[in-house]
Amino acid sequence: MRRVLSLALAAAALVVPAFADEGMWLINRPPSEHLKKAYGFEPTPEWLEHVQKSAVRFSTGGSGSIVSAGGLVMTNHHVASDMLAKLSTPQRDLLEVGFHAVEPTEELKCPDLELLVLWSIGDVTERVKGAAEGLSGAEANTARRRMMSQIEQEAKEASGLHSEVVTLYQGGVYHLYQYRRYTDVRLVFAPEQQAAFFGGDTDNFEFPRWCLDMTFFRIYEDGEPLRPEHHLRWSANGSNEGDLAFVVGHPGSTRRAYTSDHLAFLRDVEQVQTLNRLWRSEVKLQGFCSASAENNRIGKDMLHGVANGRKARTGRLAGLLDPALMARKAEDERVLRAAVDAKPEWKKNWGDAWDQVAAAQKIHEEFYTRRAAIGGSSDLLGKAMTVLRLADELPKPSAERLRR
C-alpha cells in the first residue's frame, strides 16, 4: 500500500498491556469475520462510511479527523508544524508561542494547504490490467499508466471530485479514490511546540507520550465554516481499559510483499545510505539552528523532520538486521514458492518472479547511489530535474505523461 492509500484501519487492538491484535486493512476490506469472532464487533457499512468520511488527508502529508459540526479538524502538531512555520514571522513565532483564535475572525488562512475527504472507492483493476494485456515490460507499464490517467480524467469530469487511481499490492489491485477537496483551511489552535514536543527526542516515537501533540484547523466552504455530513463526536468519559480501539487514517506504505532479495537490498544499501544522509543533515541543521534565535526559528521544524526520519529508519534497519525476522521471511517465501511450483499454470505465470526481482535489485544497486544523490541529497537539484522533465512532459497528452 502506498502513502496515497488514503484510508485504512491501521490498528485493531485491545488496549491492555498483555495483548494487542494489530493489523492494517483497507477500509473497504475490513476483517469483519475476525473482528466479530474475536471481539463481538461487526463493522457495518454505515459505520465504515461514517469513519471514512470523518477522516481527512492533508496535502502536506498526514491524517486528521473532522471533530465538530462546525468543520473543526484535529491532527497532530507535527503534521501542522510546516504550516505553523509558514504563518510565523520573526516577530511572532507560532511554533514558539502557539496560537489560539478566540473569535472566528482571528483564524489564520493557510496558504497552499488542501484537505481531502475520501468520498468513494471503486475497483478499476480489470480496466487497468486489461490495458496491458498481451504486453510486457515497459510497454505494459506505459499502457497501465495511460489507462490510470484516462480513468482519473473521466471520473473527475463525471463527478467533479478529485480523483486518483491507487496501486495496491504491487499492482494486484487498482482502486479509484474520489475525494472532496477543500482549499479554504484556517488555523484555529496550536499549543507551543515545547508542550507538543514535551519529552523531546527521548519520548518521541514512544507510547504513552506525556505531551499535547495536537492542532486544530477549520474547513471553510463558500466563506462559511463547513457543515460536514459526518464527523467524530467527543466522548465525555474517554476510553477504558479493554476497549477495542481503531485508528483510521492515511498511512504510510507497507513492505510486507517484498521478497528476501528486496529486503536485503534495503538492509545493505538503501537504509544505510539514507541514514548516512540523515546523520549529516541532522548535524548540519543542529549547527545552523544553534547559531541564532532566528536561525532556530527557520530551521527547527526541518531539524525535527530529519530527526524523525533518522529514528524511523534506525528502527527499520534494526528490524532488517534481525536474523529471526529475515528467517521468517525466507520461510514464508519458501512455502509460497513451493505452492507456485506445485501448479503448472502458476509456475508458468509466476515461477520466475523471485529471480526477476533478484536480478532487478542487482541492477538497481549499480545506479542507486548516483540516483539517490539527485533525489535525496539536494533539494535544488531535485527541483531542477523536475523543471527539466516538465519541458518533456507538458507537450504530451495528459494520459502519456509521467504519473506525477
N, C-alpha and C positions, 0 to 999 in steps of 0.2 A: 504494500500500500504506500502510495506517495503522500507527501505532505499535503497535497491538494485534495486528498481523500475527503476532506470536509468533515463528515460526521461518523464517529464510531463510538461504540460502547468501549471505553478504554479500560474499565475495570469493573468486575462484579465481585465484591469482597465482603466477607463478614468482618466487621470492624472489631476484632478481638485479637490479642497478641498471638494466640496459638494457631490461628488458621486464616489463610487468605486464598480464595479460589479466583486467581486473577486471569484475565484474558482480554483480548481486543477483538471486536467484531464490527462488521458493517452494521449500521443502524437498520438497514432494510433486510438484514440477515442475522437476527439475534439468535442465540442458542436457547430458544424458547423451551424445548423439552427438558434440557438440563436445568434451567432456572426453575421450572415448575417442579421437577423431581427433587432437586436438591434443597430448594428454599420455599417451595409453595407459592412462588410468584410467577405469573404469566404476563409478559408484556403485551398488552392489547394493541391493535393498530392505532387506536385513538391515543393511547399513552405514548407510543413511539412517535406519532405525528406531533404531539404536544412538545416533547423534549427536543425533537428535531427543529421545530420552528421557534423554539425558545433559545436555541444556541446561535452564536454569532461567530463568523470568521473575520478576523482583522486582515486587511490588505497588507499590513506590515509584518504579518506572521503572528499566529497565536489565536487563542479562543476566548470567548466571553459568553455571558448569558444575559438575556433580557430579563430584568428582575422587577419590573413595575409596569402598571398600566399606562404610565406616562413616558415610556420609552427609555428608562434608565438601563444602562448596560454595565455589568460588573465584570472586571477582568483583573488579572494580576498586575501588580505595579510594574514589573519588568516588561510586560507587554506594552505598557503605556510610556515607558521611560523615554523612548526615542521621541515621542510626541511632546512630552514634558520638556525635553531639551530644546525642541524646535520653538516652543512657546515661551521659552525663557529669554531673558536679556541679561546683560552684565549687571543691571541694577536689580533684577528680580529673577533669581534662580529658583524655578519651581521644584527642581529636584532637592534643593537645599531647604526651602521654607514650606513646601507643599502648596496646596491650593484648595479653596473652598468657595464656591459660588453660593452666596446666601440667597440671592434672587436669580430667577432665570435670565434676566438681562445681563448678569455678570458672567454667565457661562462663556467660555472661550471657544470660538470656532477653530476647528483643527484643519490645518492645510493638508492637502493630499492624503487624507485618511478616508478609506471606504470600509464600510461594514457590510457583510453579505450574510443573508439568511437563506439556508438551503431550503428550497420550496418543493422541489420534486426530484425524483430519481427514476431514470428509465434505463432499461437494459438495451444497449445497442451493439452487443457482442457480434451478432450474426452479420450485421451490416459492415462492421469494421473488418472482421475476419474474411468475410466474403469478398471484400475488395482486393484482398491479396491472394485469393485462391489461384493456384497454379503458378504463382510467382515464388521467388526465393531471394534471400539476402537483401541487398539494398533496394531492389525493385519492390519487394514485398513491403518493406518498411515505408517507402515513399507512397505506395498505394494506400496503406493504412492511414498514414498521416493526412493524405488528401481527403480520405473519407471522413476522418475525425473533424477536419476543418469544415467540410461540407455539412456534416450533421450539426455542428455548432451554429453555423450561419443560418441553416434552415430553422433550427429551434429558436434562435433569437428573433428572426423575422416573424415567426408564427406567434410567439408569446410575449416578446418584448423583454424577457428576462435574460440576465447574464447567463450564458451557457458554456459549460466546459465538459468535454469528454475526458473521463478519468480512466487511466490504465491501472488495472488491479491484477495482482498475482502474476506479475511479469508477463502480462498480455493474455492471461487466461480469460479475463472478463473485462469488458468495457462498459462503463456506465455514463449516462448523460446526466450531469448535475445542472439544475437550473436554480438560479439564486435571485432573490430580491436584493437589489443593490441600493445602499444608502450612502450618499456623499456629503450630506449636511450633518456632521457629527461635532458635538461640543463637549468640552471638558467640564465636569461638574465638581469632582472632588478627587484629590490625591494627597496622601499623607507625605510627610517629609521622607526622603529616601532613608534617613537614619532609622526611622520607625519601620519602614517597609523592608529594609535590609538588615534588621536587627540580628545580631549574631555574626554578621559578616561572612567571610569566606568559610569559617568553620561550620556554621549552621546551614549555609546554603546547600541545597541538594539533600537535605536531611528531613526527616519527619519524626515527631512533630516539630514545627518551627514556631518559635515564640515571637512572631512579628506581625505587622499589619500590612501584609502583601496584597494590596488591593487598590483599585482605582475605579471611579465611576465616570462614564460618559453618558450623553443623552443623544438619541437619534431624533432628528427633525425631518419632517416631510411637508413640503409646501409652506415652510416657515413656521410650522406648529410642531410641538412635541408629538412623536409617533404614538398612535393608539394601537398597539400590536394586537393581533388576533390571539397570540399565545405569549405567555411569559411565566417564569417560575415565581412561585409565591414564597414569602418568608415564613419560616416556622418559628413560633414563639418559644418552643421547647428545645429546638435543635435535635441532634441525633443522640441515640443512646447506644450503649454497648450491645453488640449483637445485631444491630440494624444491618440490613442489606444496603450497600452503597454502590451507586453508579457514578461514573464520570462521563459526561457526553461532550465531545468537542471535536476539534480539527487537529488530529495528532500528527506527529512525525511518522516517518516511514518505518516499516519493519524489514528485517533482512532474513526472515525465517526460511525463505525458499532458496537462499543462496547455497551453492554446492561447497564441499570441503575445499576445493581448489580456490574458489572465490573468497572464502573466509581466510584462507592462507594468504592471499594477496592483500586483503585488508590488514591482516596482522603484521605481515612482514614489510609492506610497502606503504600503503595508503595512510594507516593510522600513525605510523612512525614519522612520516614526512609531515603530516598535518600537525602533529604535536610539536615537532621542531619549529614550524612556522608560528604556532600559537605561543610557544615559550618565548621566542624572540619578540613577537608583537607585545606580549604582556610586559616584558622588561622595558621595552621602548616606551610604552604608554605609561608605565609607572614613573619613569624618568620625566616624561613630558608633564604629567599631572602634578608631580611634586615641585615643579619649577615655580608655580604661582597659583594664586586662587583662581584667576581667570582661566589658566590652562586646565586646572582641575575641573572647572565648570564645563569647559569644552570637551574634555576627553574622558571624564569618569564613566559616562554611560557606555562608551566604546570599550573601556577597560573592563567593566563588569561583563560585557558580552563576550569578550575574548577569554576572560577567566572562566565563565560558564562553559564555553566551548572546550577549554583545556580540561576542566573537571569531567565533563561528559565523555570526552574521548579517552581520558586516562582510565575511567571505569570500563569503557568499551574494550580498550586494549587489554586490561586485566582479565576480562572475560575470555578474549581470544587466546590469551596465554595460558588459560586453564586447561590442562590436559584432559580432565574429565569432560568438560564441555565439548572439546573437539572430538573426543572419543565417542560421545553420544551422537554427534552429528555424523561421524563416519559410519556408525552402526545403522542409524536411520537411513542413510544413503545406500548402504549395502542391501538392506531389506527392500528398499524401493527399486533399486536396480535389478534385484532378483525377480521381483514381481513383473517388471517390464520385460525382462529376458524370457520369462515363462510363457508369454503370449506373443506369438509370431507377429501379429499386427502391431502390437505395442512396440515390439523390438524394432520392427521395420521403421516405424514413425519416430521413435524417440530413443532407440538404443544407444546411439552415439552422442546424445545430448551432453553428457558429462564430459566426454572427450573434447567436444567442441568448446565448451566453457573453459576447460583447462588450456586449450590452445589459445583461446582469445585472451586469457589472463597473461600468458607469456608475452604475447604481442603488446598488450596493454602496459606491462611493466617496462617495455623498451622505450615507450614515449611518455610515460606517466609524469616523470619528473619535469620534462620540458613543458608539458601541458599544464601541470599544476602551477608552474612558475607564472604562467599567463593568467590563469583563472583564480589562483588563490593568494598570490603574494602582492599583487599590485592592483589596487582599485582603479587607478587611472589607466593602466594598460588594459584592464578588462573593459572599461568604457570605450577605449579606442578600438578594441576588437568589435564591440557592438556597432559603433559608427561605421566601421569598415564593412560589416555584414549588412547593414541597412542599405548600403548602396547596391548590393547584390540582390537583396530580398524584396525591397519595396516595389521594384518594377514587375515582379511576378504576380500572377493571380493569387488571391489570398490562400486558396487551398494548397498551393505549391510552396508556400513559404515555410521556413523552419517554425516549429511549434511555438517557440517563444515569441 
